[in-house]
Amino acid sequence: MGLVSERLRARGDDDLAWALLDAVPDATLIVAADGEIVFANVGVEAVFGHPAAELVGMVVDELVPESSRGVHRAHRVRYLAEPSVRPMGSGIDLRARHRDGSEFPVEVSLSPLRLGDEVYAVAAVRDISGRLSVEDQLRRVLGTLDASDDGVFMFDASTLRFTFVNDGAVRMSGYSCEELLAMSPLHLDPDATDAEYRALVRSLLADPAATAVREGVLIRKAGVEVAVESSLHSAPAGRDASRWIVMLTRDVTARRSAEAELARSQEALRRAEAVLAIADDRERIARDLHDTVIQQLYGEALNLQAAVATVEDPRRTRERLDAAVDGIDSAIKELRMTVFRLQGGSVAPGGLRGRLLNIVTDVNTALGFEPRLQFDGLIETIDDEIAEHLTAVLREALSNVVRHADADRVRVAVEVGDHITLAVADNGAGVPSEVLGGNGLTNMASRARDLGGRFDVTPQPGGGTLLVWRVPSHPPTP
């Protein structure tokens, strides 16, 4: 039983009253006007670490931290001057001192006790360290929830009314916290019905491990629709057996836009792959026409020309053979035009292949025939600086063929590998001396040297000229 001082016992000796104070779960002290502790129940040892026998006779100020004792003494004097009941949880931040010197937070309720002409203060003291720790953890959890951009909604399983919303839910919906707590999910979901939500709640309560996912829209306070995805699951039952549903809602507007953009990109890629497949087919057809059909026609024309030479007289036969040769030549020209159209049609506007093809096509009229253009390698990977030199050299080379070669066949080949090679071959009269000493060939050679390459012009066996301009695939570092 708690210890009662002789000073207090002289005022009354009701053992039942002291036993009742011992039964109080909080540490209970009775303090005289001068601050002396005249009663301590058995609960004080669990809170302060002092046995009751040690506390009786001490000044109560010793149970508060040294830094607060002056303030506590002044507070005690003011209280006894105007005593009143002060319940626990009055909002005053109080700390007490343990027997081992450590400090801890407490709540204190005060009640005046009048015995004769003396006034005592009955203090019930409660250690709230555990509660504050829980509250601090709760604040951290709530702070984390509020920092999230996702909306966290809790609603009562029976009424469907919201019982908790985080700041993310406020930002997402445009409603204040107070407004949301008077609402239900039905106020935000234009596509849902009461029956649908209640069926969903029943299924979640029947299986606490289950999670339901809903995709739809959330209607903001301003009437704007927001694409959202919500996951719902049941929370543990409360002490009063009440049940809640937790709904986590995420704004998926950006995600859906990204998905739509990805779908558009995939469709564009599919179309591009189809175009490339067509381009490959066109290139293959052009190559087959050039390498097989045209060559066969050309061979037959040569045979006919040889046959014409063997015909001694029959004028009519010779005329027919000459007409056949002319017809084959015409067919070859038409096929060559088809080849270039097929090759040109597969080139993206502005690409290097297109620029080279345009340069070759520009000289068709001047030459009177279509030069043969061949590509080998990844033409569009050629460095921009090299591409500028390459197009200038090709233009100058074809200009020389038009002005000086008097050729009826020209072959242009561009090859891309470790080096980039441009070859222009014709069957003309060769390169005149004035051209060899002119500025055009000098400029082409200079362009090759600037890029770390070389340039050669050589006569071909049987007549004609071969021009080769060759540079590394990557320009030298300045």
C-alpha positions in Angstrom: 0.0 0.0 0.0 1.1 3.6 -0.6 2.9 5.3 2.2 1.1 8.1 4.0 3.0 10.6 6.1 2.1 11.3 9.8 1.2 14.8 8.8 -1.5 13.6 6.4 -2.6 10.7 8.6 -3.4 13.2 11.3 -6.0 14.6 9.0 -7.8 11.2 8.6 -7.1 7.5 8.8 -9.4 6.0 6.2 -7.5 3.0 4.9 -10.1 2.4 2.2 -9.4 5.8 0.6 -5.7 5.1 0.4 -6.3 1.7 -1.0 -8.5 3.2 -3.7 -5.6 5.6 -4.6 -3.3 2.6 -4.8 -5.7 1.0 -7.3 -5.4 3.9 -9.7 -3.3 2.8 -12.7 -1.5 6.2 -12.9 1.2 7.4 -10.6 -0.7 9.4 -8.0 0.9 12.0 -5.7 -0.6 14.3 -3.1 1.4 17.5 -2.7 1.2 20.1 0.1 1.2 23.8 -0.5 4.9 24.0 0.3 5.7 21.4 -2.4 6.2 18.4 0.0 5.0 15.1 -1.3 2.7 13.7 1.4 1.3 10.7 -0.4 2.6 8.4 -3.2 0.7 5.4 -4.4 2.4 2.2 -5.6 2.2 3.3 -9.2 4.9 5.9 -8.8 7.8 3.4 -9.0 6.8 2.2 -12.5 6.8 5.8 -13.7 9.6 7.5 -11.7 11.7 4.6 -10.6 11.4 5.7 -7.0 9.7 3.5 -4.4 6.8 5.3 -2.7 8.8 5.4 0.6 11.5 7.5 -1.1 9.1 10.0 -2.6 7.1 10.8 0.6 8.8 13.8 2.2 10.6 14.9 -1.0 9.8 18.2 -2.7 7.8 17.6 -5.9 10.1 20.0 -7.8 12.8 17.3 -7.7 10.7 15.1 -10.0 11.1 17.6 -12.9 14.3 18.4 -14.9 16.6 20.9 -13.2 16.2 23.4 -16.1 12.4 23.5 -15.4 12.3 23.5 -11.6 12.0 27.3 -11.3 9.1 27.4 -13.7 7.5 24.4 -12.1 7.6 26.0 -8.6 6.0 29.2 -10.0 3.3 27.2 -11.7 2.7 25.3 -8.5 2.3 28.5 -6.5 -0.2 29.9 -9.0 -2.2 26.7 -9.0 -2.6 26.6 -5.3 -3.6 30.3 -5.3 -6.5 29.4 -7.6 -6.9 25.6 -7.5 -9.1 23.9 -10.1 -9.5 20.5 -11.8 -7.1 20.2 -14.8 -7.7 17.0 -16.8 -5.0 15.1 -18.6 -4.3 16.1 -22.2 -4.7 19.8 -21.5 -2.1 20.6 -24.2 0.8 21.5 -21.8 4.1 20.1 -22.7 5.5 18.5 -19.5 8.6 16.5 -18.8 9.5 14.5 -15.7 12.8 13.2 -14.3 13.4 9.5 -13.7 15.4 8.2 -10.7 18.3 7.4 -13.1 18.4 11.0 -14.3 16.7 10.4 -17.7 13.8 12.6 -18.8 10.5 11.5 -20.3 7.3 13.2 -21.4 4.3 13.1 -19.1 0.7 14.1 -18.8 -0.6 15.4 -15.5 -4.1 15.9 -14.2 -4.5 18.1 -11.1 -7.4 18.2 -8.6 -7.5 20.3 -5.4 -8.0 18.4 -2.1 -9.2 20.4 0.9 -8.6 19.0 4.3 -9.5 21.4 7.0 -7.9 24.7 6.3 -5.2 23.3 4.1 -5.3 22.8 0.3 -3.4 19.9 -1.3 -2.9 19.1 -4.9 -3.7 15.6 -6.1 -1.6 14.9 -9.2 -2.1 11.8 -11.5 1.0 11.4 -13.6 1.1 9.3 -16.8 4.2 8.4 -18.8 3.3 9.1 -22.5 6.6 8.1 -24.1 5.0 5.1 -25.8 2.0 7.1 -27.0 4.2 9.9 -28.4 6.4 7.4 -30.2 3.3 5.9 -31.8 2.0 9.4 -32.7 5.4 10.3 -34.2 5.3 7.2 -36.3 1.8 7.9 -37.3 2.8 11.5 -38.3 5.6 10.1 -40.4 3.3 7.7 -42.1 0.7 10.4 -42.8 3.5 12.7 -43.9 4.7 10.1 -46.4 1.1 9.5 -47.6 0.6 13.2 -48.1 3.9 13.6 -50.0 2.6 11.0 -52.5 1.1 12.2 -55.8 -1.3 9.2 -55.6 -4.6 9.7 -53.9 -5.2 7.6 -50.8 -8.9 7.2 -49.9 -10.4 5.2 -47.1 -14.1 4.7 -47.0 -16.5 2.9 -44.6 -17.6 -0.5 -45.9 -21.2 0.0 -44.9 -21.8 3.7 -45.7 -19.2 4.1 -48.5 -18.4 7.5 -46.9 -14.7 8.6 -46.9 -13.1 8.4 -43.5 -9.6 9.4 -44.5 -8.0 11.2 -47.6 -4.4 12.3 -48.0 -3.1 15.5 -49.6 -2.6 13.6 -52.9 -6.4 12.9 -53.0 -7.1 16.6 -52.4 -4.7 17.7 -55.2 -6.1 15.1 -57.6 -9.8 15.8 -57.0 -9.7 19.6 -56.4 -11.9 19.2 -53.3 -10.8 20.1 -49.8 -10.3 17.4 -47.2 -13.5 18.5 -45.4 -15.5 18.3 -48.6 -14.1 14.8 -49.4 -14.9 13.5 -46.0 -18.6 14.2 -46.7 -18.5 12.3 -50.0 -18.1 8.7 -51.3 -16.4 7.2 -54.3 -19.6 7.6 -56.2 -19.2 11.4 -56.1 -15.9 11.1 -58.1 -16.6 8.1 -60.4 -19.1 8.9 -63.1 -19.3 5.4 -64.4 -20.0 3.5 -61.2 -23.2 2.7 -59.4 -24.0 2.1 -55.7 -24.8 -1.6 -56.4 -21.6 -2.1 -58.2 -19.5 -0.6 -55.4 -21.3 -2.6 -52.7 -20.8 -5.9 -54.6 -17.1 -4.9 -54.9 -16.9 -4.3 -51.1 -18.6 -7.6 -50.3 -16.0 -9.5 -52.4 -13.1 -7.7 -50.8 -14.4 -8.3 -47.3 -14.9 -12.0 -48.0 -11.3 -12.3 -49.1 -9.0 -9.9 -47.1 -6.0 -10.9 -49.3 -7.8 -9.8 -52.5 -7.1 -6.6 -54.5 -9.5 -5.2 -57.1 -8.2 -2.9 -59.8 -10.5 -0.4 -61.6 -9.6 1.8 -64.6 -11.7 4.8 -65.5 -12.0 8.5 -64.9 -12.1 10.7 -61.8 -14.3 13.9 -62.1 -12.5 16.8 -60.5 -14.4 19.6 -58.7 -14.0 21.8 -61.8 -15.6 19.1 -63.9 -12.4 18.0 -65.7 -12.0 14.2 -66.3 -8.8 12.6 -65.2 -7.8 9.1 -66.4 -7.1 7.1 -63.2 -6.3 3.6 -62.1 -7.5 2.5 -58.6 -6.6 -0.5 -56.6 -8.8 -1.4 -53.7 -8.4 -3.8 -50.7 -9.9 -4.2 -47.3 -8.3 -3.0 -44.1 -8.3 -4.9 -40.8 -11.4 -4.5 -38.7 -11.5 -1.8 -36.0 -12.1 -2.4 -32.3 -15.8 -1.8 -32.8 -15.8 -4.3 -35.7 -16.2 -1.6 -38.3 -14.6 -2.3 -41.7 -12.9 0.0 -44.2 -11.8 -0.2 -47.8 -8.5 1.4 -48.8 -8.5 2.8 -52.4 -5.2 3.9 -53.9 -5.8 6.0 -57.0 -3.1 7.1 -59.6 -3.4 9.7 -62.3 -2.5 7.7 -65.5 -3.0 10.5 -68.0 0.8 10.7 -68.8 1.1 6.9 -68.9 -1.8 6.6 -71.4 -0.4 9.4 -73.5 2.9 7.6 -73.6 1.2 4.4 -74.5 -0.7 6.1 -77.3 2.6 7.7 -78.5 4.3 4.3 -78.3 1.4 2.8 -80.3 1.8 5.5 -82.9 5.5 5.0 -83.1 5.1 1.3 -83.5 2.6 1.9 -86.3 5.0 4.3 -88.0 7.8 1.8 -87.6 5.5 -0.9 -89.2 4.7 1.4 -92.1 8.4 2.3 -92.5 9.3 -1.4 -92.5 6.7 -2.0 -95.2 8.1 0.9 -97.2 11.6 -0.5 -96.8 10.4 -3.9 -97.9 8.9 -2.3 -101.0 12.1 -0.4 -101.6 14.1 -3.6 -101.3 11.9 -5.2 -103.8 12.2 -2.3 -106.2 16.0 -2.4 -105.8 16.1 -6.1 -106.4 13.9 -5.8 -109.5 16.0 -2.9 -110.8 19.2 -5.0 -110.2 17.7 -8.0 -111.9 16.6 -5.9 -114.9 20.0 -4.4 -115.2 22.1 -7.5 -114.6 20.0 -9.9 -116.6 17.5 -8.6 -119.0 19.4 -5.6 -120.2 22.6 -7.6 -120.6 20.8 -10.3 -122.5 19.3 -7.7 -124.8 22.6 -6.0 -125.3 24.2 -9.4 -126.2 21.5 -10.1 -128.7 22.0 -6.7 -130.3 25.7 -7.4 -130.7 24.8 -10.7 -132.4 22.4 -9.0 -134.7 25.0 -6.4 -135.6 27.5 -9.2 -136.4 24.8 -10.9 -138.5 24.2 -7.6 -140.4 27.9 -7.5 -141.3 27.6 -11.0 -142.9 24.7 -10.1 -145.1 26.2 -9.3 -148.5 23.2 -8.1 -150.4 19.6 -8.6 -149.6 18.8 -5.1 -148.8 15.5 -5.9 -147.3 17.0 -8.4 -144.9 19.6 -5.8 -143.8 16.9 -3.2 -143.2 14.9 -5.5 -141.1 18.0 -6.5 -139.1 19.0 -2.8 -138.6 15.4 -2.1 -137.4 15.7 -5.0 -135.0 18.9 -3.7 -133.6 17.4 -0.2 -133.2 14.4 -1.7 -131.5 16.6 -3.6 -129.0 18.6 -0.4 -128.4 15.3 1.4 -127.7 14.2 -1.3 -125.3 17.6 -1.2 -123.5 17.1 2.6 -123.0 13.6 2.1 -121.7 14.7 -0.6 -119.3 17.5 1.6 -118.1 15.0 4.4 -117.4 12.9 2.0 -115.5 15.9 0.8 -113.5 16.7 4.4 -112.4 13.1 5.2 -111.6 12.9 2.1 -109.4 16.2 3.0 -107.7 15.2 6.6 -107.3 11.8 5.8 -105.9 13.3 4.1 -102.9 15.3 7.1 -101.8 14.0 9.4 -99.1 13.8 13.1 -100.2 17.0 14.9 -99.3 19.0 11.7 -98.7 22.5 11.4 -100.2 21.4 8.7 -102.5 18.7 11.0 -103.9 21.3 13.8 -104.3 23.7 11.5 -106.2 20.8 10.2 -108.4 19.7 13.8 -109.2 23.2 14.7 -110.3 23.4 11.7 -112.6 19.9 12.3 -114.0 20.7 16.0 -114.7 23.2 15.0 -117.4 20.9 12.6 -119.2 19.8 15.2 -121.8 23.3 16.4 -122.4 24.7 12.9 -122.9 21.8 11.5 -124.8 21.6 8.4 -122.7 21.2 7.4 -119.1 24.4 6.7 -117.1 24.5 3.6 -115.0 24.5 4.3 -111.3 25.4 1.7 -108.7 25.6 1.8 -104.9 27.4 -0.6 -102.6 27.3 -0.2 -98.8 25.5 2.2 -96.4 25.4 5.3 -98.5 23.4 7.3 -95.9 26.1 6.8 -93.3 28.6 9.0 -95.2 29.8 11.9 -93.1 28.3 15.2 -94.1 31.6 16.8 -94.9 32.7 13.9 -97.1 29.2 14.0 -98.7 29.7 17.6 -99.8 33.0 16.8 -101.4 31.6 13.6 -103.0 28.7 15.4 -104.7 31.0 18.2 -106.0 33.5 15.7 -107.5 30.7 13.6 -109.1 29.2 16.8 -110.7 32.6 17.9 -112.0 33.5 14.4 -113.4 30.2 14.1 -115.3 30.6 17.6 -116.6 34.0 16.6 -118.1 32.4 13.5 -119.7 29.7 15.6 -121.3 32.1 18.2 -122.6 35.1 16.1 -123.6 34.6 12.4 -123.7 32.1 11.9 -126.6 31.0 8.7 -124.9 27.9 6.6 -125.2 28.3 4.6 -122.0 29.1 5.9 -118.5 29.2 3.9 -115.3 29.1 5.6 -111.9 29.8 3.5 -108.8 29.8 4.6 -105.2 31.2 2.1 -102.6 31.1 2.6 -98.8 33.4 0.6 -96.5 36.5 1.5 -94.7 37.0 3.9 -97.5 34.5 5.8 -99.7 35.2 5.3 -103.4 33.7 7.1 -106.3 34.4 5.6 -109.7 33.3 7.2 -113.0 34.1 5.2 -116.2 33.3 6.0 -119.8 34.0 4.6 -123.2 34.8 7.9 -124.8 37.9 9.4 -126.5 40.0 9.8 -123.3 41.0 12.9 -121.4 42.4 15.7 -123.5 45.6 17.4 -122.4 43.8 20.7 -121.7 41.5 18.8 -119.3 44.4 17.1 -117.5 45.9 20.5 -116.8 42.7 22.3 -116.0 41.3 23.5 -112.7 38.5 20.8 -112.5 40.8 17.8 -112.0 43.1 19.8 -109.8 40.2 20.7 -107.5 39.1 17.0 -107.4 42.6 16.0 -106.4 42.7 18.7 -103.8 39.4 17.6 -102.2 40.8 14.1 -101.9 44.1 15.3 -100.3 42.2 17.4 -97.8 40.3 14.3 -96.6 43.4 12.1 -96.5 42.7 10.3 -99.7 43.8 10.1 -103.3 42.6 10.8 -106.8 43.5 9.1 -110.1 42.5 9.5 -113.8 43.7 6.7 -116.1 42.9 5.5 -119.6 40.9 2.3 -120.0 42.0 -0.6 -122.2 40.0 -0.4 -125.4 39.3 3.3 -125.0 37.7 5.6 -122.5 38.7 7.0 -119.1 38.4 5.7 -115.5 38.3 8.4 -112.7 38.7 7.1 -109.1 38.3 9.4 -106.1 39.0 7.5 -102.8 39.0 8.9 -99.2 38.8 7.4 -95.7 35.2 6.9 -94.3 35.9 9.4 -91.5 37.5 12.8 -92.2 40.9 13.4 -90.5 40.9 15.3 -87.2 42.1 18.9 -87.8 
